[in-house]
Amino acid sequence: MAKVVCPACGSDDAERSSFRSVAGYSYYLCKRCDLVFSEPMKGAGEEWYERSEWYDLPETASDRLRWYESTLIKEDFMLGEKRVLNVGCGRNAFLKKLKGMKCDVTAVDISERIIEFTKGTLGISNAHACDILEFIKGYREEKFDIVVCFELLEHLESPGEFIRELKNILKENGRIVLSVPNRERIMPSKDVWDYPPHHLTRWNTSSLRNFLEDNGCVVEKMIISPLSAEDLLAVLRLYFGTKFLEDRMKSGDVSPILTFGFQVLFKARVVFYNILAVVGRSFVRTNGLNLYTVGRLIAQ
């Protein structure tokens, strides 16, 4: 049997991982860089993302930013006019906020629907529907100060090739800002979205640090996300009856009793999860759901 090769560092020193296998895929742990990766390393492809309900687009962009987006906007290195490449566009107002900070924003995503949303709703005209490696290899303009890759790395079939090519369009001392699901997170999801062909790799603090340092970056910051009420809701999925009532209301039942019941139960749900999150943060320090990392490219 041929040895499997780590898609991040290229080592063939890997062993079967304890992560459960799914149909057609197994997981391996790279002994050199500590990455857990799937075999085969074959992603879902453009068509899958275009039709997936997880990538449905809202009619308007929400102003509510994700934790890692808010963290980036507050960074000192974001001050001043910056050339920013965002790989894997979001569906909220994050890119609009970058534009409002006088950033020159370029966006790339494999989904044509998301790029249309990015152009039309978010107002980012320099947006491209293509594979990121295709974009990088054809890019001939001024290099970027910052490349943002939120919730992207775990989807890539060739993360090692991606970062090696990415360095060609990043300025010296430019920054790569990443977020990935933390494989050591509390209550890992059993949903299909967290497994191949959707998520191909699983990262922790050591594998992410090794990945960046192996590719000429110094890690300036690495943060494990604090446990939030939204995280707990996504994992526990206890809705206090609100989903049932909401479906009834959407079907046309807007009786005062039903509406009042929904409001009461929704407030109870919010209070419950926020209290649970506060208590949970006292115990969960290294098992948050996401890793936020800033790597700075140093001269070779």
C-alpha positions in Angstrom: 0.0 0.0 0.0 1.4 3.4 -1.0 2.1 5.8 1.8 -0.2 8.8 2.2 1.4 12.3 1.9 0.6 15.2 4.2 -1.0 18.0 2.1 0.6 20.7 4.2 4.2 19.7 4.7 4.7 16.9 2.2 5.8 14.3 4.8 4.9 10.7 4.2 5.3 9.9 7.9 1.6 9.5 8.9 -0.6 7.1 10.8 -4.3 6.5 11.0 -6.1 9.0 13.1 -8.7 8.4 15.8 -11.2 10.7 14.1 -14.0 8.6 12.7 -14.0 7.7 9.0 -16.8 8.6 6.7 -18.0 7.0 3.5 -15.0 6.8 1.1 -12.6 8.8 3.4 -10.2 8.0 6.2 -8.3 10.4 8.5 -4.5 10.4 9.0 -2.2 12.2 11.5 1.0 13.7 10.1 3.7 12.9 12.7 5.9 15.8 11.4 3.5 18.8 11.4 0.6 17.4 13.5 -2.1 18.0 10.8 -5.0 15.6 10.6 -6.0 15.2 7.0 -8.4 13.0 4.9 -7.5 10.4 2.4 -8.3 11.0 -0.3 -7.8 14.8 -0.3 -10.7 15.4 -2.6 -13.1 18.3 -2.0 -16.7 18.9 -2.8 -16.2 21.1 -5.9 -18.0 24.2 -7.2 -21.3 22.5 -8.0 -21.7 21.2 -4.4 -21.2 24.7 -2.9 -23.5 26.3 -5.4 -26.5 24.0 -4.4 -25.7 23.6 -0.7 -28.2 25.0 1.7 -25.3 26.0 4.1 -24.3 28.6 1.5 -27.7 30.2 0.9 -27.5 33.9 0.6 -29.5 36.5 2.6 -31.4 39.2 0.8 -29.4 41.8 2.7 -26.0 41.7 4.4 -26.2 41.4 8.2 -24.2 44.0 10.2 -23.3 41.3 12.7 -19.7 40.3 12.4 -18.3 36.9 13.3 -15.8 36.8 16.2 -12.7 36.5 14.0 -13.9 39.3 11.7 -14.4 41.7 14.6 -10.9 40.7 15.9 -9.2 41.5 12.6 -10.9 44.9 12.3 -9.5 45.9 15.7 -5.9 45.0 14.8 -3.3 47.8 14.8 -1.9 46.7 11.5 -5.3 47.5 9.9 -4.8 51.2 10.3 -4.1 53.2 7.2 -4.9 52.3 3.6 -4.2 48.6 3.0 -4.5 46.3 0.0 -6.5 43.4 1.2 -7.3 40.1 -0.5 -10.2 38.2 1.0 -10.3 34.5 0.0 -13.7 32.8 0.5 -16.2 35.7 0.7 -18.7 36.0 3.6 -22.3 36.9 3.5 -22.4 39.7 6.0 -21.1 43.3 6.1 -17.4 42.4 6.8 -16.1 43.5 3.4 -18.2 46.7 3.5 -16.6 47.6 6.8 -13.1 47.0 5.3 -14.0 49.2 2.4 -15.2 51.8 4.9 -11.8 51.7 6.6 -10.3 52.8 3.2 -9.0 49.3 2.4 -8.6 48.4 -1.3 -10.4 45.1 -1.2 -10.2 42.3 -3.7 -12.4 39.2 -3.2 -12.2 35.7 -4.5 -14.6 32.8 -4.1 -15.4 29.6 -6.0 -19.1 30.4 -6.0 -20.5 32.6 -8.7 -23.6 33.3 -6.5 -21.5 34.5 -3.7 -19.4 36.7 -6.0 -22.6 38.3 -7.4 -23.7 39.0 -3.8 -20.3 40.4 -3.0 -20.5 42.8 -6.0 -24.2 43.7 -5.8 -25.0 43.7 -2.1 -21.6 44.4 -0.5 -20.5 46.8 -3.2 -17.1 45.2 -3.8 -16.5 45.6 -7.5 -13.1 43.8 -7.6 -14.5 40.3 -7.0 -13.7 37.1 -8.9 -15.5 33.8 -9.2 -12.6 31.3 -9.6 -10.4 28.8 -7.9 -7.9 30.6 -5.6 -4.9 28.9 -7.2 -6.1 30.0 -10.6 -6.4 33.6 -9.4 -3.0 33.6 -7.7 -1.1 32.2 -10.7 -2.7 34.8 -13.0 -2.3 37.8 -10.7 0.1 40.5 -12.0 -0.9 43.6 -10.1 0.5 45.2 -6.9 1.1 42.8 -4.1 -1.2 42.7 -1.1 -0.6 43.9 2.5 -3.0 41.5 4.0 -4.6 38.2 2.9 -7.7 37.1 4.8 -8.6 33.4 4.8 -11.5 32.9 7.2 -12.9 29.3 7.4 -11.1 28.4 4.2 -8.0 26.3 4.9 -10.0 23.2 6.0 -11.7 23.1 2.6 -8.6 23.1 0.4 -7.3 20.0 -1.3 -3.7 21.4 -1.4 -3.1 23.8 1.6 0.7 23.5 1.1 0.6 24.5 -2.5 -1.9 27.3 -1.6 0.4 29.0 0.9 3.5 28.6 -1.3 1.7 30.3 -4.2 0.1 32.9 -1.9 3.5 34.2 -0.8 4.1 35.3 -4.4 1.4 38.0 -4.2 2.0 39.0 -0.6 4.3 41.9 0.3 7.4 41.3 2.5 6.2 41.6 6.1 2.6 41.2 4.7 0.2 39.3 6.9 -1.9 36.2 6.4 -4.9 36.2 8.7 -6.6 32.8 9.2 -9.4 31.2 11.1 -10.1 27.5 11.2 -12.2 25.2 13.3 -10.3 24.0 16.3 -10.1 20.2 16.2 -9.7 20.2 20.0 -12.9 22.1 20.5 -15.5 21.2 23.0 -18.3 19.1 21.7 -17.1 18.5 18.1 -19.9 18.4 15.6 -21.2 15.2 14.1 -22.9 16.9 11.2 -21.9 16.1 7.7 -20.6 19.6 7.1 -17.7 19.0 9.4 -16.5 15.9 7.4 -15.2 15.3 3.9 -15.8 16.3 1.2 -16.6 19.6 3.0 -13.9 19.8 5.6 -10.7 17.9 4.5 -8.3 18.9 7.2 -8.4 19.3 11.0 -6.2 21.9 12.7 -5.0 22.7 16.2 -2.6 25.3 17.5 0.5 23.2 16.8 -0.4 22.2 13.3 -1.4 25.8 12.3 1.9 27.2 13.8 4.0 24.6 12.0 2.1 25.3 8.8 2.9 29.0 8.9 6.5 28.7 10.2 7.4 26.1 7.6 6.3 28.6 5.0 8.4 31.6 6.1 5.9 33.3 8.4 6.4 34.3 12.0 3.2 33.8 14.1 2.3 37.1 15.6 -0.9 36.1 17.3 -2.9 32.9 17.9 -6.2 33.1 19.8 -8.7 30.4 20.7 -12.2 31.8 20.4 -14.2 32.3 23.6 -17.2 30.0 24.0 -20.4 31.9 22.8 -24.1 31.4 23.2 -24.3 31.0 19.4 -21.7 28.2 19.5 -23.6 26.3 22.2 -26.9 26.7 20.3 -25.3 25.3 17.1 -24.0 22.3 19.0 -26.8 21.5 21.4 -29.7 22.5 19.2 -32.1 22.9 22.0 -34.6 25.5 20.7 -37.1 25.6 23.5 -39.9 25.1 21.0 -39.1 28.3 19.1 -38.4 26.6 15.8 -41.8 24.9 15.9 -43.6 28.1 16.7 -41.6 30.1 14.1 -42.6 27.6 11.4 -46.2 28.0 12.4 -45.9 31.8 12.1 -44.3 31.5 8.7 -47.2 29.4 7.5 -49.6 32.2 8.4 -50.6 31.5 12.0 -50.1 34.9 13.6 -52.5 34.5 16.5 -51.6 36.7 19.6 -51.2 33.6 21.8 -48.7 32.0 19.5 -46.8 35.2 18.9 -46.6 35.9 22.7 -45.5 32.3 23.3 -42.7 32.6 20.8 -41.4 35.8 22.3 -41.4 34.4 25.8 -39.6 31.1 24.7 -37.1 33.0 22.6 -36.1 35.3 25.4 -35.8 32.2 27.7 -33.6 30.6 25.1 -31.3 33.7 24.8 -31.0 33.9 28.6 -30.3 30.2 29.0 -27.5 30.1 26.3 -25.8 33.3 27.5 -25.7 32.1 31.1 -24.4 28.7 29.9 -21.7 30.5 27.8 -20.5 32.6 30.7 -20.2 29.5 32.9 -18.6 27.5 30.1 -15.9 30.2 29.5 -14.8 29.7 33.1 -13.9 26.1 32.3 -13.1 26.1 28.6 -9.8 27.8 27.9 -8.1 25.7 25.2 -11.2 24.1 23.7 -12.9 27.0 21.9 -14.5 26.3 18.6 -12.2 28.4 16.4 -8.6 29.4 16.0 -7.7 32.9 14.9 -4.1 33.4 13.7 -1.9 36.1 12.3 1.2 35.2 10.4 3.7 37.8 9.0 5.8 36.9 6.0 9.5 37.5 6.7 12.3 38.0 4.2 13.8 34.7 3.0 
